[in-house]
Amino acid sequence: MKRTVRLATLPLNRGKYDELCSVVGHYSDAKSVFVAHLRQASLWKLLDRSKSFRDYAKARGLYPAGINVHLIDQAAFDAVDTCVRHIESCFARADIKAKTWRRFTDEDERHYAYACLARYSAIGKIMGGGVPEISTVAISLETRAKIASYLHRVIRDSLGSSWPTVIKSRSMSLDSSLYSVVDNETRTGKTRRYVKVISSTRNKRISLPLSGISRVSGNIRVVLDEEHQRAFVHVSYDVARLPKATGPAVALDWGITEVCTDDSGGHHGSEYGPALRSMTERRNKTGKARNRLHALSKRDAGSRRTKHIARNNLGTKKQQARLRRAKAQLQTISGAAIKEVVYGGGNRTRAKKRVPQLPSQRPRVKTIDLFGPSAVEVFGPTLTRAS
């Protein structure tokens, strides 16, 4: 089992951020071309192996000139992964495997249908009007044609006219050859970790200072954060499964002043209420001020003052950013409180002077009152419920 961790960088200077945006832009432009090209069902045979599409794209001259070839290779692999995920999600929403199971009762027919759904080369051939030949299944051509005709119909209906597109240049995927990790000592004597990623200039890399010290290895994804002019580095870690919990059963009741209270009277997430109150009061105060300015601008419509108010006071960019931060804070408090319940009194960190957690310290059963006044707040905290 894997878990993706998002590592934030420090705010970047304008030159470094613009250069990073340029690299991500080249990556996204190439990926957009690849994704659009893969819309042809005749090319779906290349989805079974991403390197096959890479070789095909090189041979057809789809690679842009003047851009690092290894970076475009990653864009090709990313495009294949995006298309595969889209097809699989359409199949899952349409429940194609269950429909196929109900449609065909013979085991060989089911085996053939499932074998076709497991191979993108077979799916592409079906969508092109052909009949795939699966060597592991011995059935007649007439039966295979009947199954292929049915699969063509359900696949066509599930996909419809939808196909993924690259709308914004926000992220790029890098393998271990396109970045390096370096630790340097700052003026204050602390250790700062840098992730040096590929740049547009030959033999030069963009140094991204991380806000903390975390292990960075394997394939990573660099995501731009335009609001704070920084980037996030997404890293996947292997997560060890916890042993089965053997602790006592715990009953929970969701609240508003805190996230939840257990049956022993213990409060979890007591910072939730004050944070929610502070955010609501600020939202109320800001809303009243905006209403006054809005009324003033309507009264003096067309004046220079009205234009100044509309330009500097009635926008939504800062308001939406403040709301995102508020939601993130509530989600952080709620998540920490739920982890307190899940992990009990044991250790779940690698902090100093902490002992490993025992299975007996985690509750084996958690009974939850889902009809509490703040159940929605815990699972999807928003400011709307509390106002």
Legacy VTK file of the C-alpha trace (Angstrom):
# vtk DataFile Version 3.0
C-alpha trace
ASCII
DATASET POLYDATA
POINTS 387 float
0.000 0.000 0.000
1.268 3.458 -0.915
0.550 6.934 0.347
1.294 10.201 -1.453
2.746 12.988 0.687
2.690 16.615 -0.430
5.904 18.485 0.444
5.747 22.285 0.199
8.638 24.441 -0.912
9.498 27.865 0.423
8.215 30.844 -1.618
10.301 31.127 -4.788
11.726 34.316 -6.267
10.177 35.611 -9.469
12.953 34.400 -11.779
12.991 30.861 -10.389
9.193 30.596 -10.363
8.910 31.853 -13.959
11.540 29.348 -15.106
9.694 26.529 -13.345
6.434 27.663 -15.002
8.191 27.586 -18.382
9.325 23.978 -17.885
5.861 22.918 -16.719
4.382 24.706 -19.726
6.572 22.770 -22.185
5.661 19.534 -20.393
1.906 20.301 -20.498
1.981 21.317 -24.169
3.623 18.013 -25.114
1.232 16.022 -22.929
-1.746 17.804 -24.506
-0.598 16.744 -27.983
-0.070 13.147 -26.843
-3.469 12.892 -25.120
-5.266 14.293 -28.162
-3.402 11.829 -30.409
-4.383 8.877 -28.205
-8.057 9.577 -28.752
-7.824 7.375 -31.857
-8.990 3.894 -30.888
-6.553 2.407 -33.413
-3.702 3.586 -31.145
-5.059 2.034 -27.964
-2.843 -0.976 -28.548
-0.019 1.334 -27.409
-1.682 1.818 -24.003
-0.663 -1.674 -22.890
2.957 -0.494 -22.715
3.789 3.189 -22.315
7.223 2.776 -23.896
5.536 1.624 -27.098
3.722 4.949 -27.357
6.955 6.803 -26.601
8.667 5.066 -29.532
5.640 5.718 -31.751
5.595 9.440 -30.849
9.308 9.775 -31.619
8.939 8.028 -34.954
5.998 10.270 -35.953
7.831 13.469 -34.998
5.451 14.427 -32.192
8.332 15.453 -29.919
8.872 19.261 -29.803
12.303 20.552 -30.805
14.620 22.206 -28.304
13.106 20.535 -25.203
14.861 17.929 -23.095
13.962 14.532 -24.542
13.762 12.816 -21.132
11.214 15.410 -19.955
9.035 14.762 -23.013
9.388 11.023 -22.377
7.781 11.604 -18.982
5.021 13.622 -20.666
4.358 10.671 -22.987
4.207 8.230 -20.074
1.937 10.632 -18.177
-0.374 10.948 -21.191
-0.704 7.169 -21.426
-1.473 6.942 -17.698
-4.085 9.711 -17.982
-5.862 7.974 -20.865
-5.790 4.610 -19.103
-7.269 6.111 -15.938
-9.999 7.811 -17.963
-10.988 4.607 -19.739
-10.970 2.614 -16.503
-13.078 5.228 -14.706
-15.647 5.165 -17.527
-15.760 1.368 -17.335
-16.208 1.485 -13.570
-19.019 4.072 -13.702
-20.846 2.046 -16.348
-20.254 -1.193 -14.394
-19.255 -2.996 -17.585
-17.827 -6.100 -15.915
-21.036 -6.740 -13.984
-23.116 -6.216 -17.122
-20.896 -8.660 -18.997
-21.253 -11.263 -16.234
-25.030 -11.011 -16.386
-25.105 -11.038 -20.183
-23.068 -14.204 -20.724
-23.535 -17.393 -18.706
-20.945 -19.650 -20.311
-17.570 -19.626 -18.539
-15.568 -19.541 -21.785
-17.583 -16.592 -23.033
-17.039 -14.714 -19.776
-13.342 -15.556 -19.894
-13.061 -14.199 -23.412
-14.970 -11.000 -22.576
-12.875 -10.310 -19.482
-9.668 -11.040 -21.387
-10.692 -8.434 -23.978
-11.436 -5.858 -21.274
-8.007 -6.464 -19.736
-6.109 -5.664 -22.958
-6.245 -2.197 -24.482
-5.097 -3.652 -27.802
-8.246 -5.803 -27.791
-10.429 -2.861 -26.742
-9.015 -0.752 -29.570
-9.664 -3.523 -32.070
-13.249 -3.902 -30.838
-13.869 -0.144 -31.131
-12.524 -0.335 -34.680
-15.075 -3.007 -35.594
-12.717 -5.971 -35.327
-12.853 -9.224 -33.368
-9.843 -9.894 -31.089
-8.336 -13.344 -30.996
-7.401 -14.539 -27.505
-5.191 -17.629 -27.642
-6.109 -18.793 -24.138
-9.823 -19.127 -24.984
-11.071 -21.678 -27.555
-14.460 -20.496 -28.816
-15.885 -20.148 -32.294
-15.492 -17.036 -34.433
-19.250 -16.495 -34.409
-19.328 -16.461 -30.593
-16.349 -14.102 -30.426
-18.037 -11.772 -32.895
-21.201 -11.753 -30.786
-19.243 -10.886 -27.630
-17.193 -8.230 -29.438
-20.380 -6.629 -30.788
-21.839 -6.416 -27.279
-18.628 -5.015 -25.811
-18.425 -2.432 -28.598
-21.888 -1.187 -27.689
-21.377 -0.931 -23.925
-17.883 0.570 -24.265
-19.153 3.158 -26.749
-21.978 4.123 -24.396
-19.669 4.333 -21.365
-17.074 6.517 -23.074
-19.526 8.718 -24.951
-17.795 11.771 -26.380
-15.628 12.383 -23.318
-11.856 12.387 -23.455
-9.287 13.967 -21.101
-7.683 17.272 -22.015
-4.853 19.325 -20.524
-6.443 22.658 -19.658
-3.931 24.196 -17.249
-0.147 23.949 -17.018
0.084 23.074 -13.339
2.197 19.969 -12.831
4.790 17.625 -14.297
5.929 14.115 -13.433
9.654 13.422 -13.030
11.624 10.223 -12.614
14.804 9.955 -10.547
17.023 10.970 -13.484
15.338 14.381 -13.833
15.917 15.605 -10.288
18.394 15.334 -7.438
18.220 15.937 -3.685
20.867 18.015 -1.907
21.217 19.066 1.746
22.901 22.399 2.494
23.542 24.204 5.734
21.926 27.636 6.195
23.481 30.674 7.867
21.789 29.808 11.139
23.311 26.329 11.143
20.129 24.473 10.183
19.983 21.901 7.397
17.914 22.813 4.359
16.875 20.174 1.803
16.733 21.156 -1.869
15.132 19.306 -4.773
16.917 20.268 -7.989
14.653 19.654 -10.984
15.327 19.904 -14.697
15.224 23.376 -16.291
14.924 24.783 -19.808
18.679 25.466 -19.904
21.061 22.656 -20.727
23.168 21.362 -17.795
21.280 23.571 -15.328
18.670 22.693 -12.741
16.092 24.654 -10.729
16.773 24.424 -7.001
13.554 24.135 -4.962
14.067 24.606 -1.176
11.722 22.403 0.844
10.094 23.814 3.965
11.089 20.701 5.940
13.234 17.570 5.849
11.550 14.591 4.197
12.728 11.664 2.137
12.379 12.250 -1.610
12.908 9.274 -3.916
11.386 7.471 -6.880
8.996 9.191 -9.248
7.739 12.564 -8.029
5.261 15.159 -9.268
5.939 18.890 -9.072
2.739 20.969 -8.741
2.685 24.771 -9.004
0.997 26.897 -6.334
0.253 30.176 -8.073
-1.370 31.800 -5.063
1.767 31.621 -2.889
4.302 31.517 -5.770
5.785 28.197 -4.689
5.530 24.531 -5.603
4.551 21.229 -4.014
6.531 18.026 -4.461
4.326 14.918 -4.347
6.204 11.815 -3.186
4.802 8.284 -2.815
5.810 6.246 0.227
5.239 2.603 1.039
2.970 2.339 4.069
3.187 -0.670 6.342
-0.141 -2.097 7.455
-0.863 -1.714 11.153
-1.534 -4.871 13.149
-5.167 -5.513 13.952
-6.419 -3.333 16.810
-7.342 -5.178 19.999
-8.220 -2.238 22.264
-11.618 -1.503 23.835
-14.652 -0.315 21.891
-15.182 3.449 21.808
-18.415 5.414 21.290
-18.156 8.888 19.739
-20.466 11.879 19.624
-19.744 14.704 17.174
-19.891 18.248 18.480
-19.476 21.894 17.505
-17.223 23.234 20.256
-14.937 20.252 19.613
-14.726 17.636 16.884
-15.940 14.731 19.001
-16.269 13.420 22.548
-15.711 9.771 23.485
-17.719 7.726 25.990
-15.152 8.352 28.746
-15.643 12.123 28.513
-12.465 12.842 26.606
-12.633 15.768 24.173
-10.843 15.555 20.835
-10.185 18.598 18.678
-11.091 21.300 21.209
-9.549 23.928 18.879
-12.367 23.346 16.379
-14.971 25.548 18.101
-12.753 28.630 18.640
-11.403 28.386 15.082
-14.902 28.082 13.634
-16.142 31.014 15.741
-13.222 33.229 14.734
-13.683 32.436 11.038
-17.440 33.060 11.202
-17.025 36.397 12.984
-14.439 37.554 10.479
-16.607 36.445 7.581
-19.568 38.305 9.073
-17.542 41.490 9.617
-16.072 41.403 6.118
-19.470 40.694 4.578
-21.062 43.721 6.273
-18.255 45.992 5.073
-18.566 44.634 1.520
-22.341 45.201 1.590
-21.855 48.843 2.596
-19.346 49.398 -0.211
-21.614 47.616 -2.672
-24.537 49.847 -1.730
-22.303 52.916 -2.035
-21.108 51.853 -5.490
-24.728 51.358 -6.642
-25.703 54.794 -5.373
-22.842 56.532 -7.204
-22.865 54.303 -10.287
-20.428 55.344 -12.997
-18.344 57.628 -10.809
-14.602 57.416 -10.403
-15.028 56.418 -6.769
-17.298 53.522 -7.739
-14.746 52.196 -10.200
-12.037 52.413 -7.538
-14.218 50.480 -5.034
-15.034 47.779 -7.579
-11.380 47.387 -8.503
-9.940 47.276 -4.978
-12.689 46.177 -2.589
-15.340 44.045 -4.265
-13.211 41.318 -5.857
-13.406 37.666 -4.820
-9.802 36.530 -5.177
-8.742 37.299 -1.589
-12.121 36.187 -0.267
-11.845 32.780 -1.923
-8.243 32.369 -0.751
-9.305 33.141 2.830
-12.130 30.608 2.570
-9.738 27.924 1.277
-7.393 28.550 4.196
-10.297 28.394 6.640
-11.503 25.068 5.257
-7.971 23.674 5.313
-7.559 24.662 8.974
-10.833 22.990 9.961
-9.907 19.857 8.036
-6.513 19.756 9.767
-8.092 20.022 13.212
-10.714 17.391 12.362
-8.136 15.003 10.913
-5.861 15.321 13.939
-8.794 14.656 16.285
-9.916 11.573 14.368
-6.350 10.247 14.409
-6.302 10.677 18.176
-9.318 8.389 18.361
-8.042 5.870 15.809
-4.564 5.556 17.290
-5.626 5.883 20.921
-2.995 6.867 23.450
-0.150 5.205 21.576
2.523 6.683 19.364
1.932 7.366 15.675
4.968 9.560 15.025
8.725 9.135 14.965
9.322 11.906 17.499
12.080 11.501 20.032
11.457 9.676 23.291
8.348 7.933 21.948
7.759 4.218 22.203
6.217 2.089 19.428
2.454 1.776 19.520
0.811 -1.425 20.705
-2.322 -2.906 19.046
-4.035 -2.838 22.447
-3.795 0.972 22.466
-6.055 1.309 19.418
-9.828 0.825 19.709
-11.063 -2.197 17.794
-14.580 -0.772 17.289
-15.698 2.872 16.983
-19.432 3.511 17.333
-20.306 6.899 15.816
-23.384 9.049 16.292
-23.869 10.138 12.670
-26.930 12.223 13.580
-25.020 14.647 15.769
-25.314 18.355 15.008
-21.839 18.553 13.510
-21.308 15.266 11.662
-21.054 17.105 8.339
-18.489 19.450 9.832
-16.126 16.600 10.683
-16.211 14.754 7.384
-16.385 17.825 5.128
-15.883 20.979 7.201
-17.282 24.144 5.670
-18.296 27.529 6.961
-21.814 27.204 5.578
-23.065 24.751 8.197
-21.904 26.850 11.128
-23.200 30.233 9.897
LINES 1 388
387 0 1 2 3 4 5 6 7 8 9 10 11 12 13 14 15 16 17 18 19 20 21 22 23 24 25 26 27 28 29 30 31 32 33 34 35 36 37 38 39 40 41 42 43 44 45 46 47 48 49 50 51 52 53 54 55 56 57 58 59 60 61 62 63 64 65 66 67 68 69 70 71 72 73 74 75 76 77 78 79 80 81 82 83 84 85 86 87 88 89 90 91 92 93 94 95 96 97 98 99 100 101 102 103 104 105 106 107 108 109 110 111 112 113 114 115 116 117 118 119 120 121 122 123 124 125 126 127 128 129 130 131 132 133 134 135 136 137 138 139 140 141 142 143 144 145 146 147 148 149 150 151 152 153 154 155 156 157 158 159 160 161 162 163 164 165 166 167 168 169 170 171 172 173 174 175 176 177 178 179 180 181 182 183 184 185 186 187 188 189 190 191 192 193 194 195 196 197 198 199 200 201 202 203 204 205 206 207 208 209 210 211 212 213 214 215 216 217 218 219 220 221 222 223 224 225 226 227 228 229 230 231 232 233 234 235 236 237 238 239 240 241 242 243 244 245 246 247 248 249 250 251 252 253 254 255 256 257 258 259 260 261 262 263 264 265 266 267 268 269 270 271 272 273 274 275 276 277 278 279 280 281 282 283 284 285 286 287 288 289 290 291 292 293 294 295 296 297 298 299 300 301 302 303 304 305 306 307 308 309 310 311 312 313 314 315 316 317 318 319 320 321 322 323 324 325 326 327 328 329 330 331 332 333 334 335 336 337 338 339 340 341 342 343 344 345 346 347 348 349 350 351 352 353 354 355 356 357 358 359 360 361 362 363 364 365 366 367 368 369 370 371 372 373 374 375 376 377 378 379 380 381 382 383 384 385 386
